[in-house]
């Protein structure tokens, strides 16, 4: 039964109305500050974005050998590229799209304001017609034409120049790679000067000045690093650009730090020349711009972004939101609970906290407000749940793929380890919104407002197939991440093609065409060893067994499904699929492009819409990937500097000295550093920087390597909803029309369990399903733990005391934490009871944190203790104490709640 809050007179108010697409775009525009291009510029963006996606899909399908199999011609090879070349092209695409999509200046910065003030002052002093004033205005107008884009709607001349330089830098890697390889051994100074590369400049070499004697590779390296910094300023933040630039300056001048200075003396490094620095930052795949982070982006991140884009453009986003509301919308506080589920589903599609918050929140936040939740609480729920998308398997965010590379851990093991903490996090938010709903007597939605769950699953089951296939490929088949994502992309394309061509009228035709294609390919494989088309063109290599022919045919099911769908649509071009609803962006693009071609009727053509879906998905994926590509390129400079300067061991020594031998203090330093550094920056960047700086120190304390990396990831995600920046909460406040700072407070409070759980799994690795190896004492610290296997649960001592009890503790602990934060369970919770709930939560979730913290405090005041290690018996005992305290508090609260309910019932008139 739906309950309306007493005295609620805002149900039909404008502020609770559904958020329009225009309002969503305004919120995203205010946060992302991205251009809205039209006409030729929009076409250029689409062409570059689609080309970028095709390049990445080609890599996923073929590897680093760019080739294509043509029937009748065999394999045609275009190029066989090296990793450095691939990474350079990848970053070049990101740079070009950045300069297309993000303006240099919008005219509202401090420099522009001072120029305007100067012009006004001259105008007052000299008069508008004075030659000096006219000259200043002319110069200002020219500079504005070159640099400024106040309306986010035009590409400036400077952008065109920077795009050209970006292409030039990538072209050098392709055309002169042998010279680069030689210089990696002999140094950049051994490279050709500019006039040696561009021979037409030889006659005017004297006009080049110092550049005539400077290696062209060195010049490109310097310009390339500067391009990455400028792209970082535009697409990410000035804050990150300054941090990265500071590391570059430190690499050159860090030797000036006196070695005998207390603490900071360890930061002193040997002198490094600029050519050595540039060589390591620009021509290196181990560190620097094209280092491990960009390699991960090339191999893993981009293809998963495409996976999300294809799902989103197929209409999966709205389907998942409707599914969440259908499943939970009628429950107590149903809109908020549905928001949690919907944000979790969308987290599989989008790894961005901001995008998840705005796209899902546009639907969920107004419903939460209408049901009785405060605007700040509604925005906080959405921001908190959306930020969890980056830690929710199976896709997670970009940082999860970096964990794979940095820890040399299979992705399947990463998602296995991350599953329980992610479930705990979403469960914790669920309990908090339930207590808030109970506190405010907020019911659910009327069933008439929701989809029928069975019918919804019947008509949209195909949206779940790609996720199931992805898990199958990763966990069961144990394929590589890239291959799993590639096969899943093919599956999405095949499903969309089939569903788009399906109707009561066409289903017989669709099945017949698909069956004919299957039989034709099976016979061709059986007789000629190649597909049907190849056999017709005489490419056969000889017959093969029926089993091999069947396996080869099944391997091509995706392609056959796409062809069958397209052929069916070609015979019924005006078919309107009854069960497929593309995202609005696809329909808008189809109509816009059809109108531009002068054939509006194409917008309803099935084959044309399918083609637009493909192109729009690839363009959307490229647009989404741009900040990630730039972020990993910029952040890679920091480990590059640490590597080339030899700073790493000294930095670990400094961190250990600051921590004073206390693991708890080191964890707190890491957590605070993650939150501060992550404010306003992508989680990926925060992760890369802190893994380079702090992960070795954590592992040195005996923390399992995978747990250390997950710890850093969690607190990087928390930064998105931590005031005063709290970008995800700020986005939610724009949709909720609430106070931004207060929304951030609510989001952070709702995510408190995300801050405690990392401490819990660092001190009790069984929570992330890690087990100490039998020969751990013989292994390096980072290799002493492994992900559990099914056989490990046959060991009762391990399964019960190191997994089940700690996991049960964190689940019960987040309920206690919810009571602490909300201040209500069945009845109000007093301040003293909140404190008791908080203590029980800490004892249930992370007793080792309490004990180790106590040891450290006693050590500070000079009281000796018997060591900082927390034995298993003490751990279990403290969890039992926390459980007893929790049960006592809950029983007492329930008793008071029943008494209040009986009193209220007795007061009602008969």
C-alpha positions, 0 to 999 in steps of 0.5 A: 500500500502506498503511503503519502507522508503526512502534511506533504503538500509538495507532491505536485509542485514543480520542483518534484516534477520529472527532470527534463533532458535539457536540465540533465544536459545543463547539469552535465554541461556545468560539471564537464564544461564540454562543447555542444558542436553542430554542423561540420564540427559535429561531423568531424567529432563523429568521424574521429570518434567512430574511427577511434572505436573501430581502431580499438575494436580492430585491436581487440579482434586482431591484436597488434597486426592490423589486417583484414580477411577478404574472401577471395583475396585471403588476409590483407595486412596493413601494418604490424605495430609495436606497443609503443606505436599503438599507445601513441596512436591511442593517446593521439586520438584522445588528444584530438578529441579533447581539443575538439570537445573541450575549449581552451577558454570560455572567457570567464577566467582570471586572465580574461577578466583582467584583460576586460578590466584593462580595456575598460580602464583605457576606455575611461581614460582615453576614450573609445576612439583613441588609437591605443584603445582601438588597437587594444580592442583589435588585439583582444578580438584577435586573441578571443577569436584564436583562443576563446569559446564562450558559448561552447559551440565552436572549434578555435584556430588554436584547437586546430593547430594543437590537433595537427601537432597531436597527429604529427606526434603520432605519425612520427611513431608510425613512420620513424619507429626504427629511429626511436628504437635506436634512440632508446639505446643511444639517447635522444641527442642521437636523433635527426634534427628537424630539417633532417626529418623535413628535408624541405626545411634544409634551405632555411635551417639557419632560421630555425635557431637552436632547433636546427641543432636539436633532435626532432624527437626531443622537440616532439617529446617536449611538445607531446608532454605539454599537449598532454598537460594542456589536455589534462587542464581542459578535460580533467582539471587545472589541479591535476595538471599542476600536480603532474607538471610539478613532478616533471619539474621535480625530475629536473630540479629535485637534486637541489633538495639537500640530502641531510635535511630531516625527512624531506632529505630522502626526496633528493634525487640524482641530477637528470638532464631534460633529454633523459627525462623526456626519453623516459616520459615520452618514448617508454612503455614501462612508465611515462605517458605511454606507460602501464596506465595507457597500455591498460586503457588500450587493452582493457578499458576502452573496449569495456567503455564500448561495451557500456556504450553499446548497452546504453544505446540499445536502451538497456539503461531505461530497461534496468531502471524500470526493472529496479522499480518493478522489483522494489518500487512498492516496498517501504521507501521503494523509490530510494531502494529502486534508486540503489538497484538502478544505480548498481545496474547502471554501474555495469554500463557506466564506470563514471560516478557523475554520468551514473548520478545524472542519467539515473538520478533524472528519473529516480530523484524526483520519485524519491522527493515525491514519496517524501524523502528530503531533496538533500537525502534523495540526492545523497542516495543517488550520488552514493549508490552511483559512486558504487558503480566503480566497485561493483563487479563484473565490469567495475570502473577503469581502475579495476583494470589497472589493478589487473596490470599492476598486481598481475592478477587475473581479472576474474580474481579481482572481481571475485575479491571485490564482490563481497565488499561491493555487496556490503556497500549496497546493502548498507545504503539499502538499510539506511534508506529503509530506516529513513523510510521507517522514520518518516513513514514513507511508503512505496509507489502504486503498482499502477506506476510500475512495470509488471516484472514478469512481462518486463523480463519477458520482453527485455531478457536479452539485455541480461545476456551480454552480462551473463556472457561476460561473466561466462567468458571471464570466470568459466572460460577464463578468457583474457579481459579483451577477448571476453569484452570483444566476444560480448560486443559481438553478442550485443550486436547480434542480439540487437540485430535479431531483436530489431528484426523480430516481430510476429510478422517477421519471426518466421522469415528471420528464423528461416534466414538464420537457419539457411545461413547456419546450414550453408556455413556448416556445409561449407566448413564441412566440405571446404574448411571455410565459411560459405562466402569463402567457399563460393570464392574458392578459398577452401583449404579442404574438408574437415570432420563434422565436429570441427565444422560444427564448432567453426560454424557455432563460432560464427553465430554472432556474425550470422545473427547480424546478417540475418537481422539485417537481411530481414530488416531489408525486406521490411524496412519500415518494421517497428520492433515491438520489444526493442527501444533504442536510446533517445540519442539513437533516435535523435541521431537517426532523425537528424542525419536523415534530415541532413541527407534530405530523406526524412523517411530514412529515420524509420528505416530499420537498417538505417536505424541499426546503422545509426545505432552502431555509429552512435554507440562507437561515437558515444564510447569514444566521447566517454573514453576521452577523459579516461585516456587523458587521465591515464596518460597524464597520471602515467607521468608520475610513476615515470618520474618516480622510476627515472629518478629512483625515488621509490625506495626513499619514498617508502622509507619516508612513508614508513618513518611518518607512520612510525611503524603503525599500520593503522596510522599508515592506513589512515594516511592513505585514506585521507590522501586518497580522499584529498587527492581524489577531490575533483579528479577521476578515480583512475588518476587517484589510484595511479598516483597513490598506488605509485606512492603508497602501495609499496609501503602498505605491502611492506607492512604485510598487507596483501597486495590485492587488498592494498590496491582495493583499499586505495580504490575504495577511498578514491571512489569515496572522494567523489562524494566527499565535501567540499568538492564531491563532484557526484553529490554536486551533480545530484544536487543539480538534479535534486535542486538541493543544497550542494554541500548538504547533499555531499554531507548526506552522500558521505554519511550514507557511504560511511560503510564504504570507508570502514569496510576497506579497513576491515578487509585489510585486517581480515583478508578473508572478507575479500576471499584471500588466503595466506599461502602454505609457503608464505614465509618463503615468499616476498610480501606481495605474493603471500596471499591468493584468491580462495578456491572452492576447495578452501571452503572444505577447511572448516577452520579457514572457512568459518573463522576467516571467511564466514564470521568476518563476512557476517560481521561486516553485514551485521555491522553495517546495520549497526552503522545505519542505526548510528547514521539515521538515528532510527530503527523501529523507534528513535535512537538516542545519542548514547545509543548511537554511540553504542551502535557505533561501538558495536559496528566497529567491533563487528566490522573491524575489531582489529582496527580498534585493538591496533589503534589502542596499541598505538595510542598506548605506545604514544603515551609510553605504555608498553603492550605485548605487540600489535598483532591481533590473534584470531581468538581476540578477533572472534571474541571482540566480534562476539562482544559487538554482536551481543551489544548489537542484539541488546540494542536492537531488542530494546529499540524494537520494544520501544517501537512496539510500545509506541505503536500500541500507544498510538493504536490505543489513542485512535478513536473506536 
